[in-house]
């Protein structure tokens, strides 16, 4: 499965990639480039946190 990566500095793969471009490749094949800072994984935006729809817990009025 291929993933998308942001190129952080100029590099020659199948063609010359400039900083800021997107490269698509297998994680196992580009792991050394990620470790050396040449590529940066592009993460999908995370889903917003689910809201708690339950009623809030009642405070203990006797303790106060």
Order of alpha helices (4+ residues) and beta strands (2+ residues): beta-beta-beta-beta-alpha-beta
